[in-house]
Amino acid sequence: MGHYKALPGRFGKVSPTFKSPSYATIAAAVAAAAFYVITRTTSENALWDTITALGMMICFYYGITALACVWFFRAMAFSSARAFLFKFLAPLLGGVILLVMFVKTAYDSMDPEYGSGSSVGGVGMVFILGMGVILLGVVSMLVMARIRPEFFKGKVLARGL
C-alpha cells in the first residue's frame, strides 16, 4: 500500500538484499508482537478469542473485496459469458455469501458463550475483538484518506481496464 500511496512511501520500499518490503515487514512484526504480548498478558482467553474473531474479520474483508471486484469490472461484466461468470456472478455470489457469514458470526459472537466465555458488559469478547480490529482499520483508512488522498481519489491506479 506504500507503493500505491495509501500509506507513507517508506512502507513501499523494497529491500535490495531480501527483495521484500523491509519497513512494512518490520512494522507488521512489531505490531503483531505488541498485540500478542498485550493479549497474552491480559488473558489467555483473549488470545484464543482473537484467533476465533479472525474468521469474522476474514469474511468481512473478502466479502467487501469481492463486491469491490464486481463494481470495478462492471463495465466489462457483460461483454462475454466468461466475463459475466468470472467478473460478475462468481464474485457477487462469493461476496454476498461471505458477508452473510460475517453478519451471522458477528451476531452469534455477541454471546459470551461463543468463544472462551469472556465478555465485557455482557458482550462476547470475540465480537469486541473482531469489530474492534475492523473499526481500527476503518479509522486508519479515514485518517490516511485525509493525509494521502491520491489513492483514495483514484489517482494512482489506472482505470478502464
Backbone as CSV, one residue per row, in Angstrom:
resi,resn,N_x,N_y,N_z,CA_x,CA_y,CA_z,C_x,C_y,C_z
1,MET,0.824,-1.188,0.000,0.000,0.000,0.000,0.873,1.258,0.000
2,GLY,2.104,1.126,0.442,3.019,2.252,0.364,3.339,2.595,-1.080
3,HIS,3.467,1.575,-1.921,3.747,1.781,-3.340,2.611,2.525,-4.031
4,TYR,1.382,2.235,-3.637,0.210,2.864,-4.254,-0.238,4.128,-3.532
5,LYS,0.560,4.618,-2.603,0.327,5.876,-1.903,-0.874,5.862,-0.960
6,ALA,-1.281,4.672,-0.489,-2.340,4.603,0.518,-1.738,4.681,1.915
7,LEU,-0.446,4.393,2.023,0.322,4.517,3.259,1.570,5.326,2.934
8,PRO,2.281,5.809,3.944,3.520,6.541,3.664,4.470,5.725,2.773
9,GLY,5.239,6.417,1.958,6.115,5.792,0.980,7.091,4.778,1.538
10,ARG,7.538,4.974,2.772,8.514,4.041,3.347,7.952,2.627,3.476
11,PHE,6.618,2.480,3.536,6.017,1.152,3.591,6.172,0.415,2.260
12,GLY,6.434,1.138,1.188,6.587,0.521,-0.119,8.020,0.258,-0.528
13,LYS,8.985,0.695,0.272,10.390,0.467,-0.072,10.722,-1.015,0.003
14,VAL,11.413,-1.493,-1.024,11.794,-2.898,-1.099,13.275,-3.028,-0.791
15,SER,13.613,-3.939,0.098,15.000,-4.183,0.470,15.743,-4.778,-0.726
16,PRO,16.861,-4.182,-1.135,17.617,-4.739,-2.255,18.219,-6.113,-1.929
17,THR,18.476,-6.371,-0.667,19.061,-7.646,-0.269,18.025,-8.769,-0.232
18,PHE,16.897,-8.493,0.407,15.897,-9.545,0.630,14.724,-9.504,-0.350
19,LYS,14.652,-8.459,-1.161,13.586,-8.306,-2.167,12.190,-8.365,-1.543
20,SER,12.056,-7.775,-0.371,10.766,-7.705,0.305,10.630,-6.308,0.915
21,PRO,9.403,-5.897,1.214,9.210,-4.567,1.808,9.714,-4.553,3.258
22,SER,10.939,-4.113,3.457,11.600,-4.227,4.756,10.901,-3.433,5.854
23,TYR,10.599,-2.164,5.626,9.972,-1.350,6.667,8.601,-1.902,7.025
24,ALA,7.814,-2.266,6.018,6.477,-2.808,6.265,6.551,-4.127,7.024
25,THR,7.520,-4.947,6.695,7.681,-6.230,7.380,8.026,-6.025,8.843
26,ILE,8.945,-5.108,9.108,9.337,-4.823,10.491,8.175,-4.187,11.246
27,ALA,7.461,-3.252,10.622,6.314,-2.611,11.271,5.233,-3.638,11.602
28,ALA,4.960,-4.560,10.681,3.958,-5.603,10.927,4.398,-6.535,12.045
29,ALA,5.676,-6.873,12.070,6.192,-7.750,13.125,6.100,-7.078,14.494
30,VAL,6.438,-5.804,14.565,6.357,-5.075,15.835,4.903,-4.977,16.294
31,ALA,3.988,-4.644,15.376,2.570,-4.546,15.730,2.020,-5.901,16.187
32,ALA,2.372,-6.965,15.482,1.900,-8.304,15.858,2.465,-8.725,17.213
33,ALA,3.726,-8.438,17.438,4.345,-8.798,18.720,3.696,-8.017,19.864
34,ALA,3.471,-6.733,19.651,2.824,-5.914,20.690,1.417,-6.427,20.968
35,PHE,0.672,-6.740,19.915,-0.681,-7.262,20.084,-0.654,-8.589,20.834
36,TYR,0.283,-9.450,20.472,0.408,-10.744,21.147,0.719,-10.569,22.629
37,VAL,1.678,-9.718,22.935,2.078,-9.511,24.330,0.904,-8.937,25.135
38,ILE,0.206,-7.971,24.550,-0.925,-7.365,25.263,-2.025,-8.389,25.508
39,THR,-2.404,-9.143,24.475,-3.479,-10.115,24.665,-3.049,-11.271,25.557
40,ARG,-1.812,-11.683,25.450,-1.334,-12.813,26.253,-1.246,-12.430,27.719
41,THR,-0.788,-11.212,28.018,-0.705,-10.787,29.419,-2.082,-10.449,29.975
42,THR,-2.988,-10.013,29.123,-4.349,-9.727,29.575,-5.024,-11.014,30.010
43,SER,-5.005,-11.984,29.099,-5.676,-13.247,29.387,-5.379,-14.219,28.262
44,GLU,-5.237,-15.483,28.610,-5.067,-16.496,27.566,-6.344,-16.578,26.731
45,ASN,-7.475,-16.317,27.361,-8.745,-16.327,26.640,-8.791,-15.252,25.555
46,ALA,-8.208,-14.086,25.828,-8.207,-13.007,24.842,-7.464,-13.422,23.576
47,LEU,-6.385,-14.170,23.743,-5.638,-14.640,22.578,-6.482,-15.623,21.766
48,TRP,-7.134,-16.574,22.447,-7.974,-17.540,21.731,-9.193,-16.865,21.113
49,ASP,-9.745,-15.876,21.800,-10.880,-15.141,21.234,-10.454,-14.344,20.002
50,THR,-9.239,-13.833,20.007,-8.718,-13.116,18.845,-8.593,-14.050,17.650
51,ILE,-8.102,-15.243,17.893,-7.973,-16.220,16.810,-9.357,-16.580,16.275
52,THR,-10.337,-16.724,17.161,-11.704,-17.014,16.742,-12.288,-15.843,15.952
53,ALA,-12.002,-14.622,16.396,-12.520,-13.423,15.723,-11.910,-13.252,14.337
54,LEU,-10.761,-13.850,14.102,-10.100,-13.733,12.803,-10.997,-14.208,11.669
55,GLY,-11.748,-15.272,11.888,-12.671,-15.766,10.861,-13.700,-14.729,10.484
56,MET,-14.215,-14.015,11.479,-15.191,-12.961,11.218,-14.558,-11.841,10.395
57,MET,-13.340,-11.475,10.746,-12.652,-10.409,10.020,-12.357,-10.821,8.577
58,ILE,-12.001,-12.077,8.370,-11.720,-12.577,7.022,-12.984,-12.535,6.168
59,CYS,-14.111,-12.953,6.732,-15.381,-12.896,5.983,-15.697,-11.465,5.575
60,PHE,-15.488,-10.519,6.478,-15.756,-9.115,6.170,-14.844,-8.622,5.045
61,TYR,-13.543,-8.831,5.208,-12.576,-8.323,4.236,-12.788,-8.926,2.846
62,TYR,-12.877,-10.243,2.769,-13.040,-10.869,1.461,-14.425,-10.612,0.877
63,GLY,-15.422,-10.444,1.715,-16.760,-10.113,1.229,-16.801,-8.757,0.549
64,ILE,-16.245,-7.740,1.194,-16.258,-6.419,0.559,-15.287,-6.356,-0.622
65,THR,-14.207,-7.127,-0.567,-13.283,-7.187,-1.703,-13.974,-7.783,-2.925
66,ALA,-14.764,-8.823,-2.729,-15.495,-9.438,-3.847,-16.501,-8.458,-4.434
67,LEU,-17.207,-7.723,-3.590,-18.165,-6.737,-4.107,-17.442,-5.581,-4.804
68,ALA,-16.270,-5.225,-4.320,-15.471,-4.197,-4.996,-15.030,-4.681,-6.375
69,CYS,-14.749,-5.972,-6.496,-14.395,-6.566,-7.784,-15.560,-6.428,-8.765
70,VAL,-16.754,-6.726,-8.302,-17.948,-6.581,-9.149,-18.074,-5.136,-9.611
71,TRP,-17.893,-4.206,-8.709,-18.021,-2.792,-9.053,-16.915,-2.354,-10.016
72,PHE,-15.691,-2.768,-9.761,-14.560,-2.365,-10.583,-14.708,-2.853,-12.031
73,PHE,-15.193,-4.083,-12.200,-15.317,-4.672,-13.533,-16.712,-4.533,-14.121
74,ARG,-17.531,-3.651,-13.580,-18.913,-3.533,-14.029,-19.042,-3.192,-15.504
75,ALA,-18.111,-2.440,-16.060,-18.194,-2.055,-17.469,-17.933,-3.234,-18.401
76,MET,-17.176,-4.215,-17.957,-16.842,-5.366,-18.803,-17.625,-6.624,-18.432
77,ALA,-18.392,-6.574,-17.383,-19.026,-7.771,-16.829,-19.956,-8.478,-17.803
78,PHE,-20.525,-7.757,-18.729,-21.496,-8.366,-19.639,-20.968,-8.438,-21.075
79,SER,-19.653,-8.351,-21.224,-19.059,-8.390,-22.566,-18.968,-9.800,-23.138
80,SER,-18.974,-10.809,-22.294,-18.942,-12.206,-22.735,-19.459,-13.097,-21.618
81,ALA,-19.725,-14.340,-21.943,-20.200,-15.280,-20.922,-19.118,-15.499,-19.867
82,ARG,-17.868,-15.583,-20.298,-16.761,-15.773,-19.366,-16.631,-14.571,-18.428
83,ALA,-16.704,-13.367,-18.986,-16.620,-12.159,-18.161,-17.785,-12.103,-17.180
84,PHE,-18.975,-12.464,-17.642,-20.146,-12.474,-16.759,-19.917,-13.424,-15.590
85,LEU,-19.419,-14.603,-15.881,-19.221,-15.607,-14.840,-18.120,-15.197,-13.859
86,PHE,-16.953,-14.785,-14.381,-15.791,-14.552,-13.528,-15.634,-13.120,-13.021
87,LYS,-16.276,-12.160,-13.655,-16.140,-10.773,-13.215,-17.412,-10.224,-12.584
88,PHE,-18.488,-11.003,-12.671,-19.735,-10.535,-12.075,-20.358,-11.577,-11.147
89,LEU,-20.788,-12.690,-11.707,-21.574,-13.654,-10.946,-20.796,-14.310,-9.799
90,ALA,-19.626,-14.867,-10.081,-18.848,-15.553,-9.032,-18.449,-14.598,-7.905
91,PRO,-17.888,-13.416,-8.216,-17.549,-12.508,-7.116,-18.784,-12.000,-6.366
92,LEU,-19.884,-11.784,-7.086,-21.101,-11.312,-6.428,-21.632,-12.363,-5.452
93,LEU,-21.748,-13.597,-5.918,-22.225,-14.666,-5.040,-21.276,-14.892,-3.868
94,GLY,-19.987,-14.943,-4.154,-19.000,-15.138,-3.089,-19.035,-14.015,-2.073
95,GLY,-19.119,-12.786,-2.550,-19.162,-11.636,-1.649,-20.400,-11.628,-0.777
96,VAL,-21.543,-11.921,-1.376,-22.790,-11.950,-0.608,-22.750,-13.065,0.431
97,ILE,-22.293,-14.246,0.030,-22.208,-15.368,0.973,-21.277,-15.026,2.132
98,LEU,-20.117,-14.456,1.836,-19.170,-14.110,2.896,-19.724,-13.030,3.819
99,LEU,-20.426,-12.054,3.265,-20.992,-11.010,4.119,-22.142,-11.538,4.969
100,VAL,-22.916,-12.464,4.437,-23.952,-13.113,5.253,-23.297,-13.890,6.394
101,MET,-22.215,-14.592,6.084,-21.485,-15.327,7.126,-20.912,-14.363,8.158
102,PHE,-20.423,-13.211,7.714,-19.898,-12.200,8.634,-20.991,-11.730,9.589
103,VAL,-22.160,-11.380,9.046,-23.261,-10.887,9.884,-23.698,-11.968,10.874
104,LYS,-23.823,-13.195,10.398,-24.224,-14.309,11.270,-23.191,-14.522,12.376
105,THR,-21.921,-14.524,12.010,-20.861,-14.716,13.005,-20.820,-13.555,13.990
106,ALA,-20.968,-12.332,13.486,-20.970,-11.169,14.377,-22.126,-11.261,15.371
107,TYR,-23.292,-11.638,14.875,-24.455,-11.781,15.760,-24.216,-12.865,16.807
108,ASP,-23.754,-14.020,16.355,-23.504,-15.135,17.280,-22.413,-14.799,18.293
109,SER,-21.399,-14.059,17.854,-20.255,-13.790,18.726,-20.553,-12.741,19.792
110,MET,-21.695,-12.099,19.706,-22.074,-11.163,20.765,-22.367,-11.913,22.068
111,ASP,-22.714,-13.179,21.956,-22.958,-14.023,23.124,-21.606,-14.448,23.699
112,PRO,-21.362,-14.191,24.985,-20.072,-14.567,25.584,-19.751,-16.057,25.461
113,GLU,-20.750,-16.889,25.381,-20.516,-18.330,25.280,-19.945,-18.740,23.925
114,TYR,-19.979,-17.862,22.946,-19.482,-18.172,21.606,-17.997,-18.510,21.629
115,GLY,-17.234,-17.767,22.364,-15.786,-18.005,22.421,-15.387,-18.643,23.731
116,SER,-14.539,-17.965,24.441,-13.991,-18.515,25.680,-14.908,-18.309,26.870
117,GLY,-15.952,-17.539,26.685,-16.834,-17.219,27.807,-16.527,-15.852,28.384
118,SER,-15.479,-15.200,27.876,-15.128,-13.866,28.347,-16.083,-12.843,27.743
119,SER,-16.354,-11.795,28.504,-17.230,-10.746,27.994,-16.875,-9.413,28.635
120,VAL,-17.329,-8.361,27.997,-17.215,-7.015,28.544,-18.612,-6.426,28.461
121,GLY,-19.195,-6.157,29.599,-20.540,-5.604,29.643,-21.588,-6.545,29.056
122,GLY,-21.351,-7.831,29.149,-22.307,-8.798,28.635,-22.171,-9.097,27.152
123,VAL,-21.222,-8.444,26.496,-20.978,-8.669,25.062,-19.739,-9.551,24.937
124,GLY,-19.833,-10.579,24.111,-18.744,-11.529,23.954,-17.449,-10.893,23.473
125,MET,-16.346,-11.392,23.996,-15.022,-10.870,23.649,-14.693,-11.087,22.176
126,VAL,-15.187,-12.165,21.573,-14.925,-12.410,20.154,-15.508,-11.265,19.326
127,PHE,-16.722,-10.851,19.638,-17.352,-9.734,18.926,-16.564,-8.447,19.143
128,ILE,-16.198,-8.184,20.385,-15.478,-6.943,20.698,-14.142,-6.897,19.972
129,LEU,-13.396,-7.994,19.989,-12.099,-8.018,19.308,-12.253,-7.923,17.798
130,GLY,-13.171,-8.702,17.236,-13.367,-8.687,15.782,-13.799,-7.327,15.272
131,MET,-14.818,-6.775,15.892,-15.311,-5.467,15.458,-14.319,-4.358,15.801
132,GLY,-13.596,-4.525,16.905,-12.585,-3.535,17.279,-11.487,-3.426,16.233
133,VAL,-11.018,-4.559,15.740,-9.967,-4.543,14.718,-10.518,-3.964,13.402
134,ILE,-11.741,-4.325,13.043,-12.355,-3.772,11.826,-12.504,-2.262,11.961
135,LEU,-12.981,-1.787,13.109,-13.137,-0.343,13.314,-11.791,0.370,13.332
136,LEU,-10.776,-0.272,13.889,-9.429,0.304,13.851,-8.972,0.466,12.404
137,GLY,-9.268,-0.534,11.578,-8.927,-0.441,10.159,-9.677,0.677,9.452
138,VAL,-10.947,0.845,9.767,-11.745,1.916,9.155,-11.201,3.285,9.563
139,VAL,-10.893,3.444,10.841,-10.342,4.716,11.321,-8.999,4.990,10.645
140,SER,-8.142,3.968,10.563,-6.843,4.142,9.899,-7.028,4.543,8.440
141,MET,-7.983,3.914,7.765,-8.248,4.244,6.367,-8.733,5.697,6.231
142,LEU,-9.621,6.125,7.107,-10.123,7.501,7.037,-9.017,8.520,7.302
143,VAL,-8.131,8.203,8.244,-7.000,9.095,8.526,-6.082,9.169,7.307
144,MET,-5.756,8.014,6.726,-4.868,8.010,5.560,-5.536,8.660,4.345
145,ALA,-6.841,8.546,4.227,-7.552,9.198,3.113,-7.441,10.709,3.229
146,ARG,-7.354,11.190,4.441,-7.204,12.637,4.654,-5.766,13.083,4.426
147,ILE,-4.816,12.271,4.904,-3.392,12.620,4.810,-2.851,12.377,3.404
148,ARG,-3.233,11.267,2.767,-2.710,10.862,1.457,-3.880,10.533,0.530
149,PRO,-4.575,11.537,0.040,-5.820,11.305,-0.703,-5.651,10.746,-2.120
150,GLU,-4.446,10.720,-2.679,-4.263,10.286,-4.070,-4.871,8.915,-4.338
151,PHE,-4.530,7.949,-3.513,-5.033,6.586,-3.695,-6.551,6.543,-3.552
152,PHE,-7.064,7.213,-2.568,-8.482,7.142,-2.245,-9.351,7.917,-3.235
153,LYS,-8.754,8.815,-3.995,-9.487,9.539,-5.035,-9.313,8.884,-6.411
154,GLY,-8.640,7.752,-6.452,-8.471,7.029,-7.702,-7.435,7.610,-8.646
155,LYS,-6.475,8.353,-8.119,-5.463,8.974,-8.976,-4.228,8.103,-9.176
156,VAL,-4.136,6.978,-8.459,-2.931,6.157,-8.508,-3.099,4.962,-9.428
157,LEU,-4.182,4.239,-9.309,-4.416,3.050,-10.121,-5.086,3.434,-11.440
158,ALA,-4.691,2.747,-12.516,-5.270,3.013,-13.832,-6.719,2.541,-13.861
159,ARG,-7.539,3.278,-14.584,-8.954,2.927,-14.734,-9.205,2.412,-16.140
160,GLY,-10.320,1.769,-16.302,-10.753,1.347,-17.635,-9.923,0.231,-18.219
161,LEU,-9.767,-0.846,-17.464,-9.018,-1.987,-17.981,-9.767,-2.523,-19.157
